C-alpha cells in the first residue's frame, strides 16, 4: 500500500531501537499521534527512552509537521524548518545536518504496520535507528477529514 497523508491520522504504538557504531543500544517505547491541523498533520511522539548505562528510562518526546505536496509527504521540524520529503511510492529521503548525513527508508509493505529505518553518519554521529509503528489498541480507524 502507498498511504496518503490522511491515512496516518490517529494514534500509533511506536517502538524504536538505536544502535551506535560501537554496539551500544538504546530503546524507545511510546506512542506517536498524528493530528489534523490547518495545513496537514501535526506529529507528536511521547514515551520512555532507555539509554545504555542509565539506571532508569527517561521521558522523551518530539514533534514534527507532516504536509502533502502532490504525491510527496513533506516532513518539517516542529518549528517549520524543512527536514525531508518522500513519496510513499519511493520511500527514501535524506537530510544534511552539517556535518552529519541522515538517510531514511520507510517501509509500508505491511500497512498498517510500517517502519522507518534511519542511517546517520558523520564525524559527530554514527548510528542506525529503526522504528516500527502499529495502530494503538482501541484507536479509531475512521479517518477524520483534514482541515
Secondary structure, DSSP 8 states (H G I E B T S, - for coil): ----GGGG-EEEEEEEEEEETTS-EEEEEEEEEEEEETTEEEEEEEEEEE-TT-SS-EEEEEEEEEEEETTEEEEEETTS-EEEEEETTB-EEEEEETTEEEEEEEEEEETTEEEEEEEEESSS-EEEEEEEEEE-TT---------
